[in-house]
Amino acid sequence: MLKLSVAFLSCKLSINALHIKLRATGGTKTKTPGPGAQSALRALARSGIKIGRIEDVTPIPTDCTRRKGGRRGRRL
């Protein structure tokens, strides 16, 4: 819904090309964008907007950040 309204608004403002930045949660969590990123990108491409550059801006830790769960992991 939001992706279609963005496409409509950009056509209304005569924007015909975009550079896209994708971002996942990053850090100690998942580093891949979810399935919504691909469908949003596909909807923008199908709406007639030219896509210039796709960049992944997911934050990646540069130190020894520990994951949640402790030394022995999550116990059930």
Helices and strands as residue ranges (DSSP letters): H 2-12, E 17-22, H 35-46, E 50-56
